[in-house]
Amino acid sequence: MRSDPCMDKVYIGDSRALITICYPRIEPDCVRRRLSALEAHGVQYICPGGRSILPALHGGEPLRILGKGHLSVVVKALLDNEIVALKIRRTDSKKPSLIEEAHLQEKASIAGVAPRPYVYEKDFIVMEYVEGDPLIHYFEKGMFTAKHLRELLEASWILDSIGILHRELTRPHYHVYFKDFSFKALILDYDSAILGTCGSLNKVASWIIRNLIGFRTKNTEGLVKLLSRYRKERCSKEIYNEIRSIILTSVVGPEDD
């Protein structure tokens, strides 16, 4: 974990932070239960900042956070004075618990392709904070290179090799981060992932075909057939290597090491 001064830290029980703890309905029972659990684990402050915005309570200023989805919100926080990412289950979430998601993320983190969860309960996951940017940052700025692509392919295959299907990787824009000062790809958000099957590479490849290959190669049809074989043959490394070779030789872009 990398330390961070978090100059604008806010106590999690402060009115400014409560919107993150029990979003979108601030109910007393929820506040008491979640504050008690987070403080018991050493999480006492959040650090405003990020790409998403939550409305303020009582007419105050809106609060910037790392992310907001249909099932949860993610904020930067402090765990024993170290920066972490805190994923909190929304009060209107259709999922009753984040524990299964945390278990899958933990398995992926051991394989080196996900942020490490430190502690978790049904309402939150406290995890490693990734210093870096999402794939979409590099893609929209024309900074997505062959190095990023190789790491993306490798990370998705590693998920397949440990039997995790990440169903959101057809849109990897915000689910794949590249760590600062490296091209290391980390895959986030395991709320819809499945254990015991594979096909994460197929999801990523479909995005690559739509966005990077297109009509640049005559190999697209053959690649699609190969991806079908890959899934049917339980995502073997041999077929993965063929897929990887076709994609890397087809994509127009930097190929430097």
BAKEZA-100496 format. One record per residue (C-alpha): residue number from 1; residue in three letters; x, y, z. Coordinates in nm, 4 decimals, decimal comma, m for minus. Example, Ala and Ser with C-alpha at 12.3 -4.5 7.8 and 13.67 -1.06 7.14 Angstrom:
<rec k="1" r="ala" east="1,2300" north="m0,4500" up="0,7800"/>
<rec k="2" r="ser" east="1,3670" north="m0,1060" up="0,7140"/>
! end
This chain:
<rec k="1" r="met" east="0,0000" north="0,0000" up="0,0000"/>
<rec k="2" r="arg" east="0,1226" north="0,3486" up="m0,0807"/>
<rec k="3" r="ser" east="0,0799" north="0,6175" up="0,1840"/>
<rec k="4" r="asp" east="m0,0969" north="0,9403" up="0,1014"/>
<rec k="5" r="pro" east="m0,1358" north="1,2561" up="0,3112"/>
<rec k="6" r="cys" east="m0,5106" north="1,2769" up="0,2390"/>
<rec k="7" r="met" east="m0,5132" north="1,6444" up="0,3330"/>
<rec k="8" r="asp" east="m0,8920" north="1,6753" up="0,3103"/>
<rec k="9" r="lys" east="m0,9811" north="1,3685" up="0,5174"/>
<rec k="10" r="val" east="m1,3326" north="1,3535" up="0,6596"/>
<rec k="11" r="tyr" east="m1,4415" north="1,1472" up="0,9604"/>
<rec k="12" r="ile" east="m1,6812" north="0,8759" up="0,8409"/>
<rec k="13" r="gly" east="m1,9405" north="0,9833" up="1,0980"/>
<rec k="14" r="asp" east="m1,9377" north="1,3423" up="0,9746"/>
<rec k="15" r="ser" east="m2,2485" north="1,4615" up="0,7887"/>
<rec k="16" r="arg" east="m2,0328" north="1,5111" up="0,4781"/>
<rec k="17" r="ala" east="m1,9320" north="1,1436" up="0,4742"/>
<rec k="18" r="leu" east="m2,2608" north="0,9763" up="0,5706"/>
<rec k="19" r="ile" east="m2,3878" north="0,9883" up="0,2128"/>
<rec k="20" r="thr" east="m2,1099" north="0,7455" up="0,1191"/>
<rec k="21" r="ile" east="m2,1713" north="0,5078" up="0,4091"/>
<rec k="22" r="cys" east="m2,5441" north="0,4558" up="0,3463"/>
<rec k="23" r="tyr" east="m2,6082" north="0,5760" up="m0,0104"/>
<rec k="24" r="pro" east="m2,8724" north="0,6611" up="m0,1234"/>
<rec k="25" r="arg" east="m3,0943" north="0,6261" up="0,1887"/>
<rec k="26" r="ile" east="m2,9448" north="0,7614" up="0,5110"/>
<rec k="27" r="glu" east="m3,1234" north="0,5623" up="0,7813"/>
<rec k="28" r="pro" east="m3,0176" north="0,5579" up="1,1506"/>
<rec k="29" r="asp" east="m2,9890" north="0,1791" up="1,1767"/>
<rec k="30" r="cys" east="m2,7714" north="0,1637" up="0,8653"/>
<rec k="31" r="val" east="m2,5470" north="0,4453" up="0,9879"/>
<rec k="32" r="arg" east="m2,4973" north="0,2908" up="1,3334"/>
<rec k="33" r="arg" east="m2,4281" north="m0,0575" up="1,2019"/>
<rec k="34" r="arg" east="m2,1872" north="0,0415" up="0,9263"/>
<rec k="35" r="leu" east="m1,9999" north="0,3051" up="1,1245"/>
<rec k="36" r="ser" east="m1,9448" north="0,0585" up="1,4058"/>
<rec k="37" r="ala" east="m1,8187" north="m0,2129" up="1,1697"/>
<rec k="38" r="leu" east="m1,5840" north="0,0167" up="0,9763"/>
<rec k="39" r="glu" east="m1,4349" north="0,1706" up="1,2889"/>
<rec k="40" r="ala" east="m1,3844" north="m0,1762" up="1,4381"/>
<rec k="41" r="his" east="m1,1687" north="m0,2578" up="1,1359"/>
<rec k="42" r="gly" east="m0,9672" north="0,0647" up="1,1643"/>
<rec k="43" r="val" east="m1,1417" north="0,2716" up="0,8970"/>
<rec k="44" r="gln" east="m1,2272" north="0,6141" up="1,0385"/>
<rec k="45" r="tyr" east="m1,1791" north="0,8613" up="0,7536"/>
<rec k="46" r="ile" east="m1,2636" north="0,8987" up="0,3871"/>
<rec k="47" r="cys" east="m1,0636" north="1,1090" up="0,1434"/>
<rec k="48" r="pro" east="m1,2809" north="1,3040" up="m0,1023"/>
<rec k="49" r="gly" east="m1,1742" north="1,2861" up="m0,4644"/>
<rec k="50" r="gly" east="m1,2437" north="1,0966" up="m0,7852"/>
<rec k="51" r="arg" east="m1,4400" north="1,0921" up="m1,1091"/>
<rec k="52" r="ser" east="m1,7906" north="1,0451" up="m0,9640"/>
<rec k="53" r="ile" east="m2,0056" north="1,2814" up="m0,7594"/>
<rec k="54" r="leu" east="m2,2569" north="1,2157" up="m0,4825"/>
<rec k="55" r="pro" east="m2,5166" north="1,4763" up="m0,3843"/>
<rec k="56" r="ala" east="m2,4502" north="1,6538" up="m0,0565"/>
<rec k="57" r="leu" east="m2,6666" north="1,6257" up="0,2534"/>
<rec k="58" r="his" east="m2,8448" north="1,9324" up="0,3880"/>
<rec k="59" r="gly" east="m2,7541" north="2,1554" up="0,0935"/>
<rec k="60" r="gly" east="m2,3776" north="2,1247" up="0,1311"/>
<rec k="61" r="glu" east="m2,1217" north="2,0771" up="m0,1435"/>
<rec k="62" r="pro" east="m2,1384" north="1,7601" up="m0,3586"/>
<rec k="63" r="leu" east="m1,8791" north="1,4980" up="m0,2686"/>
<rec k="64" r="arg" east="m1,6344" north="1,3538" up="m0,5216"/>
<rec k="65" r="ile" east="m1,5709" north="0,9794" up="m0,4931"/>
<rec k="66" r="leu" east="m1,3859" north="0,7123" up="m0,6904"/>
<rec k="67" r="gly" east="m1,6933" north="0,5472" up="m0,8399"/>
<rec k="68" r="lys" east="m2,0688" north="0,4909" up="m0,8256"/>
<rec k="69" r="gly" east="m2,2544" north="0,1903" up="m0,9648"/>
<rec k="70" r="his" east="m2,5937" north="0,0225" up="m0,9391"/>
<rec k="71" r="leu" east="m2,4809" north="m0,1981" up="m0,6510"/>
<rec k="72" r="ser" east="m2,2186" north="0,0037" up="m0,4637"/>
<rec k="73" r="val" east="m2,0118" north="0,3190" up="m0,4274"/>
<rec k="74" r="val" east="m1,6320" north="0,3314" up="m0,3983"/>
<rec k="75" r="val" east="m1,4408" north="0,5933" up="m0,2027"/>
<rec k="76" r="lys" east="m1,0813" north="0,6530" up="m0,1046"/>
<rec k="77" r="ala" east="m1,0336" north="0,5970" up="0,2685"/>
<rec k="78" r="leu" east="m0,7738" north="0,5588" up="0,5410"/>
<rec k="79" r="leu" east="m0,7016" north="0,2239" up="0,7059"/>
<rec k="80" r="asp" east="m0,4582" north="0,2772" up="0,9923"/>
<rec k="81" r="asn" east="m0,3261" north="0,5895" up="0,8164"/>
<rec k="82" r="glu" east="m0,2750" north="0,4146" up="0,4818"/>
<rec k="83" r="ile" east="m0,4747" north="0,4857" up="0,1680"/>
<rec k="84" r="val" east="m0,7241" north="0,2148" up="0,0673"/>
<rec k="85" r="ala" east="m1,0265" north="0,1849" up="m0,1586"/>
<rec k="86" r="leu" east="m1,3516" north="0,1286" up="0,0284"/>
<rec k="87" r="lys" east="m1,6378" north="m0,0340" up="m0,1622"/>
<rec k="88" r="ile" east="m1,9718" north="0,0077" up="0,0150"/>
<rec k="89" r="arg" east="m2,2933" north="m0,1743" up="m0,0734"/>
<rec k="90" r="arg" east="m2,5732" north="0,0629" up="m0,1676"/>
<rec k="91" r="thr" east="m2,8787" north="0,0489" up="0,0579"/>
<rec k="92" r="asp" east="m3,0966" north="m0,0119" up="m0,2508"/>
<rec k="93" r="ser" east="m2,8690" north="m0,2830" up="m0,3936"/>
<rec k="94" r="lys" east="m3,0315" north="m0,6009" up="m0,5214"/>
<rec k="95" r="lys" east="m2,7385" north="m0,8007" up="m0,3845"/>
<rec k="96" r="pro" east="m2,7678" north="m0,8823" up="m0,0131"/>
<rec k="97" r="ser" east="m2,3923" north="m0,9138" up="0,0442"/>
<rec k="98" r="leu" east="m2,0465" north="m0,8309" up="m0,0945"/>
<rec k="99" r="ile" east="m1,8802" north="m1,1335" up="0,0636"/>
<rec k="100" r="glu" east="m1,8964" north="m1,3591" up="m0,2445"/>
<rec k="101" r="glu" east="m1,7539" north="m1,0777" up="m0,4570"/>
<rec k="102" r="ala" east="m1,4708" north="m1,0295" up="m0,2070"/>
<rec k="103" r="his" east="m1,3889" north="m1,4017" up="m0,2185"/>
<rec k="104" r="leu" east="m1,3568" north="m1,3935" up="m0,5987"/>
<rec k="105" r="gln" east="m1,1481" north="m1,0776" up="m0,5865"/>
<rec k="106" r="glu" east="m0,9248" north="m1,2352" up="m0,3237"/>
<rec k="107" r="lys" east="m0,8661" north="m1,5362" up="m0,5493"/>
<rec k="108" r="ala" east="m0,7831" north="m1,3060" up="m0,8415"/>
<rec k="109" r="ser" east="m0,5526" north="m1,0949" up="m0,6252"/>
<rec k="110" r="ile" east="m0,3528" north="m1,4034" up="m0,5238"/>
<rec k="111" r="ala" east="m0,3066" north="m1,4688" up="m0,8963"/>
<rec k="112" r="gly" east="m0,1807" north="m1,1100" up="m0,9326"/>
<rec k="113" r="val" east="m0,4605" north="m0,9569" up="m1,1414"/>
<rec k="114" r="ala" east="m0,6794" north="m0,7782" up="m0,8837"/>
<rec k="115" r="pro" east="m0,6382" north="m0,5383" up="m0,5907"/>
<rec k="116" r="arg" east="m0,5985" north="m0,7258" up="m0,2635"/>
<rec k="117" r="pro" east="m0,8988" north="m0,7183" up="m0,0254"/>
<rec k="118" r="tyr" east="m0,7825" north="m0,6482" up="0,3302"/>
<rec k="119" r="val" east="m1,1052" north="m0,6907" up="0,5254"/>
<rec k="120" r="tyr" east="m1,4661" north="m0,7351" up="0,4223"/>
<rec k="121" r="glu" east="m1,8176" north="m0,7901" up="0,5510"/>
<rec k="122" r="lys" east="m2,1510" north="m0,8086" up="0,3762"/>
<rec k="123" r="asp" east="m2,1782" north="m0,4298" up="0,3431"/>
<rec k="124" r="phe" east="m1,8227" north="m0,3319" up="0,2446"/>
<rec k="125" r="ile" east="m1,4836" north="m0,4365" up="0,1098"/>
<rec k="126" r="val" east="m1,1664" north="m0,2572" up="0,2212"/>
<rec k="127" r="met" east="m0,9049" north="m0,3171" up="m0,0474"/>
<rec k="128" r="glu" east="m0,5734" north="m0,2097" up="m0,1940"/>
<rec k="129" r="tyr" east="m0,5919" north="0,1334" up="m0,3569"/>
<rec k="130" r="val" east="m0,4630" north="0,1254" up="m0,7152"/>
<rec k="131" r="glu" east="m0,2441" north="0,4207" up="m0,8091"/>
<rec k="132" r="gly" east="m0,3203" north="0,4463" up="m1,1789"/>
<rec k="133" r="asp" east="m0,5856" north="0,5090" up="m1,4414"/>
<rec k="134" r="pro" east="m0,8631" north="0,3061" up="m1,6053"/>
<rec k="135" r="leu" east="m0,8253" north="0,1681" up="m1,9558"/>
<rec k="136" r="ile" east="m1,0568" north="0,4361" up="m2,0939"/>
<rec k="137" r="his" east="m0,8093" north="0,7073" up="m1,9886"/>
<rec k="138" r="tyr" east="m0,5398" north="0,5612" up="m2,2134"/>
<rec k="139" r="phe" east="m0,7814" north="0,4721" up="m2,4936"/>
<rec k="140" r="glu" east="m0,9484" north="0,8134" up="m2,5233"/>
<rec k="141" r="lys" east="m0,6161" north="0,9981" up="m2,5107"/>
<rec k="142" r="gly" east="m0,4584" north="0,7784" up="m2,7785"/>
<rec k="143" r="met" east="m0,2117" north="0,6390" up="m2,5235"/>
<rec k="144" r="phe" east="m0,3233" north="0,2751" up="m2,5379"/>
<rec k="145" r="thr" east="m0,0138" north="0,0877" up="m2,6596"/>
<rec k="146" r="ala" east="0,0812" north="m0,2684" up="m2,7457"/>
<rec k="147" r="lys" east="0,2232" north="m0,3002" up="m2,3929"/>
<rec k="148" r="his" east="m0,1179" north="m0,2208" up="m2,2446"/>
<rec k="149" r="leu" east="m0,2785" north="m0,4680" up="m2,4848"/>
<rec k="150" r="arg" east="m0,0407" north="m0,7499" up="m2,3926"/>
<rec k="151" r="glu" east="m0,1055" north="m0,6942" up="m2,0227"/>
<rec k="152" r="leu" east="m0,4825" north="m0,6835" up="m2,0800"/>
<rec k="153" r="leu" east="m0,4760" north="m1,0137" up="m2,2660"/>
<rec k="154" r="glu" east="m0,2527" north="m1,1771" up="m2,0059"/>
<rec k="155" r="ala" east="m0,4671" north="m1,0616" up="m1,7127"/>
<rec k="156" r="ser" east="m0,7873" north="m1,1901" up="m1,8738"/>
<rec k="157" r="trp" east="m0,6250" north="m1,5271" up="m1,9476"/>
<rec k="158" r="ile" east="m0,5032" north="m1,5547" up="m1,5883"/>
<rec k="159" r="leu" east="m0,8646" north="m1,5120" up="m1,4727"/>
<rec k="160" r="asp" east="m0,9623" north="m1,7953" up="m1,7064"/>
<rec k="161" r="ser" east="m0,6765" north="m2,0118" up="m1,5771"/>
<rec k="162" r="ile" east="m0,8131" north="m1,9880" up="m1,2208"/>
<rec k="163" r="gly" east="m1,1739" north="m2,0419" up="m1,3287"/>
<rec k="164" r="ile" east="m1,3186" north="m1,6915" up="m1,2960"/>
<rec k="165" r="leu" east="m1,5473" north="m1,5509" up="m1,5633"/>
<rec k="166" r="his" east="m1,5683" north="m1,1718" up="m1,5335"/>
<rec k="167" r="arg" east="m1,8862" north="m1,0898" up="m1,7231"/>
<rec k="168" r="glu" east="m1,8246" north="m0,7136" up="m1,7418"/>
<rec k="169" r="leu" east="m1,5083" north="m0,7381" up="m1,9531"/>
<rec k="170" r="thr" east="m1,6941" north="m0,6787" up="m2,2786"/>
<rec k="171" r="arg" east="m1,6691" north="m0,3190" up="m2,1543"/>
<rec k="172" r="pro" east="m1,3323" north="m0,3088" up="m1,9802"/>
<rec k="173" r="his" east="m1,3216" north="0,0739" up="m1,9803"/>
<rec k="174" r="tyr" east="m1,3623" north="0,1185" up="m1,6045"/>
<rec k="175" r="his" east="m1,3013" north="m0,2398" up="m1,4906"/>
<rec k="176" r="val" east="m0,9343" north="m0,2567" up="m1,5917"/>
<rec k="177" r="tyr" east="m0,6749" north="m0,0260" up="m1,4359"/>
<rec k="178" r="phe" east="m0,3093" north="0,0125" up="m1,5245"/>
<rec k="179" r="lys" east="m0,0845" north="0,0827" up="m1,2294"/>
<rec k="180" r="asp" east="0,1216" north="0,4025" up="m1,2336"/>
<rec k="181" r="phe" east="0,4794" north="0,3708" up="m1,3582"/>
<rec k="182" r="ser" east="0,4092" north="0,0292" up="m1,5105"/>
<rec k="183" r="phe" east="0,1830" north="m0,1396" up="m1,7624"/>
<rec k="184" r="lys" east="0,0510" north="m0,3857" up="m1,5036"/>
<rec k="185" r="ala" east="m0,3203" north="m0,4544" up="m1,5622"/>
<rec k="186" r="leu" east="m0,5485" north="m0,5087" up="m1,2631"/>
<rec k="187" r="ile" east="m0,9107" north="m0,6168" up="m1,3073"/>
<rec k="188" r="leu" east="m1,1683" north="m0,4697" up="m1,0679"/>
<rec k="189" r="asp" east="m1,5373" north="m0,5175" up="m0,9870"/>
<rec k="190" r="tyr" east="m1,6220" north="m0,8841" up="m0,9324"/>
<rec k="191" r="asp" east="m1,9886" north="m0,8299" up="m0,8429"/>
<rec k="192" r="ser" east="m2,1124" north="m1,0186" up="m1,1511"/>
<rec k="193" r="ala" east="m1,8211" north="m1,2633" up="m1,1818"/>
<rec k="194" r="ile" east="m1,8725" north="m1,6412" up="m1,1735"/>
<rec k="195" r="leu" east="m1,6438" north="m1,9058" up="m1,0243"/>
<rec k="196" r="gly" east="m1,5914" north="m2,2432" up="m1,1902"/>
<rec k="197" r="thr" east="m1,5949" north="m2,1459" up="m1,5560"/>
<rec k="198" r="cys" east="m1,3938" north="m1,9374" up="m1,8017"/>
<rec k="199" r="gly" east="m1,4345" north="m1,6971" up="m2,0940"/>
<rec k="200" r="ser" east="m1,2934" north="m1,3687" up="m1,9620"/>
<rec k="201" r="leu" east="m1,0529" north="m1,3601" up="m2,2571"/>
<rec k="202" r="asn" east="m1,3510" north="m1,3945" up="m2,4934"/>
<rec k="203" r="lys" east="m1,5108" north="m1,0869" up="m2,3366"/>
<rec k="204" r="val" east="m1,1926" north="m0,8840" up="m2,3745"/>
<rec k="205" r="ala" east="m1,1367" north="m1,0079" up="m2,7297"/>
<rec k="206" r="ser" east="m1,4846" north="m0,8979" up="m2,8357"/>
<rec k="207" r="trp" east="m1,3988" north="m0,5449" up="m2,7186"/>
<rec k="208" r="ile" east="m1,0657" north="m0,5596" up="m2,9029"/>
<rec k="209" r="ile" east="m1,2333" north="m0,6731" up="m3,2250"/>
<rec k="210" r="arg" east="m1,4888" north="m0,3909" up="m3,2044"/>
<rec k="211" r="asn" east="m1,2455" north="m0,1179" up="m3,1078"/>
<rec k="212" r="leu" east="m0,8947" north="m0,2100" up="m3,2217"/>
<rec k="213" r="ile" east="m0,9029" north="m0,4638" up="m3,5033"/>
<rec k="214" r="gly" east="m1,2188" north="m0,3918" up="m3,7029"/>
<rec k="215" r="phe" east="m1,1386" north="m0,4076" up="m4,0730"/>
<rec k="216" r="arg" east="m0,7633" north="m0,3812" up="m4,0214"/>
<rec k="217" r="thr" east="m0,7106" north="m0,7538" up="m4,0527"/>
<rec k="218" r="lys" east="m0,8394" north="m1,0431" up="m4,2597"/>
<rec k="219" r="asn" east="m0,7941" north="m1,2633" up="m3,9531"/>
<rec k="220" r="thr" east="m1,1066" north="m1,1443" up="m3,7702"/>
<rec k="221" r="glu" east="m1,3262" north="m1,4331" up="m3,8869"/>
<rec k="222" r="gly" east="m1,0581" north="m1,6857" up="m3,8013"/>
<rec k="223" r="leu" east="m1,0078" north="m1,5201" up="m3,4644"/>
<rec k="224" r="val" east="m1,3769" north="m1,5508" up="m3,3806"/>
<rec k="225" r="lys" east="m1,3680" north="m1,9234" up="m3,4618"/>
<rec k="226" r="leu" east="m1,0559" north="m1,9669" up="m3,2524"/>
<rec k="227" r="leu" east="m1,2224" north="m1,7908" up="m2,9577"/>
<rec k="228" r="ser" east="m1,5138" north="m2,0331" up="m2,9838"/>
<rec k="229" r="arg" east="m1,2696" north="m2,3261" up="m2,9713"/>
<rec k="230" r="tyr" east="m1,0929" north="m2,1682" up="m2,6763"/>
<rec k="231" r="arg" east="m1,4127" north="m2,1619" up="m2,4710"/>
<rec k="232" r="lys" east="m1,5186" north="m2,5124" up="m2,5747"/>
<rec k="233" r="glu" east="m1,1774" north="m2,6546" up="m2,4877"/>
<rec k="234" r="arg" east="m1,1836" north="m2,5047" up="m2,1377"/>
<rec k="235" r="cys" east="m0,9613" north="m2,2087" up="m2,2184"/>
<rec k="236" r="ser" east="m0,6355" north="m2,3895" up="m2,2855"/>
<rec k="237" r="lys" east="m0,3112" north="m2,1962" up="m2,2820"/>
<rec k="238" r="glu" east="m0,2147" north="m2,3344" up="m2,6222"/>
<rec k="239" r="ile" east="m0,5189" north="m2,1781" up="m2,7892"/>
<rec k="240" r="tyr" east="m0,4724" north="m1,8609" up="m2,5819"/>
<rec k="241" r="asn" east="m0,1230" north="m1,8248" up="m2,7278"/>
<rec k="242" r="glu" east="m0,2659" north="m1,8509" up="m3,0815"/>
<rec k="243" r="ile" east="m0,5306" north="m1,5887" up="m3,0038"/>
<rec k="244" r="arg" east="m0,2729" north="m1,3593" up="m2,8464"/>
<rec k="245" r="ser" east="m0,0439" north="m1,3890" up="m3,1490"/>
<rec k="246" r="ile" east="m0,3211" north="m1,3048" up="m3,3966"/>
<rec k="247" r="ile" east="m0,4370" north="m1,0034" up="m3,1978"/>
<rec k="248" r="leu" east="m0,0916" north="m0,8599" up="m3,1357"/>
<rec k="249" r="thr" east="0,0170" north="m0,8959" up="m3,4980"/>
<rec k="250" r="ser" east="m0,3119" north="m0,7500" up="m3,6254"/>
<rec k="251" r="val" east="m0,3440" north="m0,4388" up="m3,4143"/>
<rec k="252" r="val" east="m0,1920" north="m0,1225" up="m3,5599"/>
<rec k="253" r="gly" east="0,0134" north="0,0501" up="m3,2896"/>
<rec k="254" r="pro" east="0,3419" north="0,0528" up="m3,0996"/>
<rec k="255" r="glu" east="0,5025" north="m0,2886" up="m3,0572"/>
<rec k="256" r="asp" east="0,8049" north="m0,1805" up="m2,8537"/>
<rec k="257" r="asp" east="0,9041" north="m0,3671" up="m2,5372"/>
! end
